[in-house]
Amino acid sequence: MISVIVNREGNRICAIYANGHAGYDDPGKDIVCAGVSTLLFTAASALEDICAYDSESFFRISNEGTEDVNLRITVPEQGSDETRDRAQIIMRTCELGLIGIARDYNTKKKKYVEIINSRTPEV
């Protein structure tokens, strides 16, 4: 199963973490893993292209030779209000796509993607 953690401060998405393998099909044929990976890579590309963020500062991937997804996108705190608003739209769109995959592929017998919402307490 792929565990996805959406970390928030208030309503703002600060980071999305994904780890694991869906197990929907054999590695290399697993459309659930491919869908999750595609959404996360697309979000990272959009943050770089649309918001002009440097991917080296916010995007981490490691799989250590496994088929597991192991990605982290942390939204930078830089840029204008407009840039930060665009970043939130990108992250929320990614989150909605991940929720859709979980909704469409998880069954009562088998869970392929788990979405965990994490909130930082408001001070």
N, C-alpha and C positions, 0 to 999 in steps of 0.2 A: 504494500500500500504506500502511496505517496502522501506524506503529511505536509500540509501547507499551513504556515503560520502567517497571519496578517497582523502585523504589529501596528497599533494606532496610539496616537496621543490625541485624546479628544476624538474629533471626527477625521483628523488628518492621518492618512496612511504613511507611516514612517519607513516600513520595510515589509517585504514579502520573502519568506524563506520556504524552500521546498526541498524535501529529502525523501528518498526511497524509490521503489520501483512498483508500478501499479500491479503487475502480475496479470494483466488482462490477456496477454498473449506472450509468446516467446520474445526475448530481447531481440530488437531489430524489427519486430512485427507488431509491437504493442502500440496501438493507436492512442490509448489513453496517455501513456508516457510521452508519446510524440506530441499530443495536443498540449499537455502541460508545459513541456519544454518549449514549444513554439510560442505559446502565450508569453512566457517569461523572457525569452530571447527577443520577441517583438517589443515588449515593454521596455527592455533595456535599450534596444535600438532607437525607439521613439524618444526616450529620455535624452539620449545622446544627440539625435538629429533635431528634434523639435525644441528641446530645452537647452541645448548646447552644453549639457553636462559631460564631463570626461568619464567614460565608462570605467576607467581604471580606479576612479574614486568611489564608485557605488555598486559595481557589479562583480560578484565573485562566483566562480564555478569550480568545483572539484569533484571528480568522480573516482580518482585513484584506481583506474583500470576496471571499474565495475560498470554495470548497466544502470545503476541507480542515478536518479536525478539528485543533484546536490547544488542548489543555486541560492544566491542571496542578492536581492536588490534593495539597497538602502538609499532612500531619497535624500539627496544633498540639501543642505539648508541655505544654499546660495541662490542668487538671482533675484529678479524683480518679483513683485507680487504676481504679475501676469505669468511669469515663468513658473513660479511655485504652484499657481492654480492649474496650469497646463500639466504639470507633473502629477498633480492629484487626479486629474481626469484620466491620464494614462494609467496610473496605478489602480484606480477604481474600475476602469475598463478591463484591465488584466484580472482583477479580483472577480468581476462578474463572469468573465470567461471561465475561470477556474470553478466557480460555483456551478455554472452550467454543465461543465464536464462531470462534476461530482453528481449532480442531479440526474443527468442522462445515462450515466454508466453504472453508478452504484446500485446494487440490488439489496433486497432483504438478506440474501445469503452471502453476498460478497461485497466488501467495500474496497474500492480501488483508489479513491482520493478522499482524504479527510481535510476539511477546511476548519482551521482553528483561529478564532478571532482573539487577538491579544490586545488588551488595552492598558495603557499606562495610566495609573490613577491621576486624576486632575487635582492640581494643588490650589 
